[in-house]
Each structure stands twice: as structure tokens, then as C-alpha cells.
């Protein structure tokens, strides 16, 4: 059985996933890693808005970040996150 701490981490993860815009960001990152500017351009949003969204996803350990010079490059944290997002979308489409 899961510990209280594990349940709290899972709940925080689901809370981060509970926003369609954050889910869309994860779908874009599932295609390939991207910088904040690229995501902002694709989503036609301000860099600050996209950065705030990525911060929530990073805090929930759904994405990871690496530096490339001055730029932060984001990607899906691991295959578990990818499977979770794919399964959630698949489940929503079939039920």
C-alpha cells in the first residue's frame, strides 16, 4: 500500500495535470524537447505565461529542465509521465 507521502505526491501530480493548457504543454513536449520561447510561439502566449505553466509541471516532477547556454530546455520527465498523459487522453476519448 502507498504511504501518505506517496499519496500526497500523486495528488500534487494530478493537480498539476488538471489544467488543459498544462496537458497541451505536455503533449507538445512528448513530441520533442522544447525551449520556453518555442513553446510560447506555438501556443501564441507570452513567455512569462508559459514559464509559469512549466514551473508547475516542474514542481510536480512531470517535466525536467536542462540549460543550453542562456536557454532552459524542457522535456517530459520520464516514460511514466508520457504513459500517464497518453492513458488519460485515451480514457477521456473512450468514456
Secondary structure as UniProt FT lines:
FT   HELIX           4..17
FT   HELIX           20..31
FT   STRAND          34..35
FT   HELIX           36..43
FT   HELIX           47..59
FT   TURN            60..61
FT   STRAND          63..68
FT   TURN            69..70
FT   STRAND          71..76
FT   HELIX           79..94
//
